[in-house]
Amino acid sequence: TVVCDLVGGHAAWAASVAGATPSGSPVEPALAAWLTSVGFVGPSARDAHDNTPLMVAAWRGAREAVDALLG
């Protein structure tokens, strides 16, 4: 179970989980590096066009990132 303080609204919540997977576990270093290199703050982030990291990884053929995101 992940508990978040809602002071600051959605922006505060998004910042608090940026370095974690949806289950709350930390993001693997290789995936974190890939996310940063393509401009995402975490695995649940969205880009300016509302694309997810999984969508971008698939479009770019980044197989390791796709596998990590699906894991």
Long-range contacts (C-beta under 8 A, 24 or more apart in sequence): 14-41, 14-42, 14-44, 14-45, 15-41, 17-42, 17-44, 18-42, 18-44, 18-45, 28-68, 30-64, 30-68, 31-65, 31-68, 31-69, 34-62, 34-64, 34-65, 34-68, 35-65, 43-69
